Amino acid sequence: MYCTTVSIYFVLLILHAHTSQTWHIRAPRGVLTEKVERQAPAASGGPSPPFKTLTITPDKATVLNSCAYTVYIKSVPGGLQGDCPDGGPLATIKSGATWSEKASRCGNGNTALKVYGKNPEEYGYDQQTNPVMQFEYGKTDNTMWYDLSFINCKDTPVESTSNDPGLHSCVGWKEGVQLGAGGGCRIAKCAPRGKCCKTSYCDPLGTAARVETGNEPTLGCTPSEAGMAFDDMGLTAELCAGNL
């Protein structure tokens, strides 16, 4: 399943803004095989503490806000043929609270869960004034696909060679973020203040990950790996995951 080239052609659509969408369509997609840890056992040692185990709610996409501040979320489906449900209105997630939606199935694209640090109804959706961090997922072809995207909150076009990855404006980055589908599925993870462009999207092509591993930073999990039927598969994202 995690070989360099997968046989399933999955279309990933990266939606750059709520009001004006730019679509990047690529297939087939490789699956990242390095530097992403599995759900169990938890990581130990290293420069940062392990994140807590994510709880998966069947057939739900859930976001847990472990930050000390309120965040705002908008679900934006990306199907090309109108086969995805409406993502619903902008929602508020207070500190310590969770938000969830039914895990959408878009036959021609993914769903972007866009997380803002400021209320877009007051500050707008322009990424220059209200940067957005994205959890992206797709439930199709008997697989749950998911990735982290810092494209629309990154301070600089590409990851620098210094110790500053340019992700200061990304919600949750300073305390770390994670995204997983439970069971034995791998976790997309960014350590607190981490240089995460090798395991996440910091540009539409996932350039840093391609250079590092030869693959784009999208993960895929099957029902056998998740330990549940495909219809029951869900996933959970956590902001400020280092706040144990």
Secondary structure, DSSP 8 states (H G I E B T S, - for coil): --SSS-SS---------SSS-------S-----SS--BSSS---SSSS---------TTEEEEEE-SSS-EEEEEEE--TTS-S----S-EEE-TT-EEEEE----TTS-EEEEEESS-HHHH-S-TTTS-EEEEEEEEETTEEEEEEE-TTT-SSSS--SSS--S-TTSTTGGG-EEEE-STT-B-EEE-TT---TTSSBSSTT-HHHHHHHSS-S-EEE-HHHHTS-GGG--EEEEESTT--
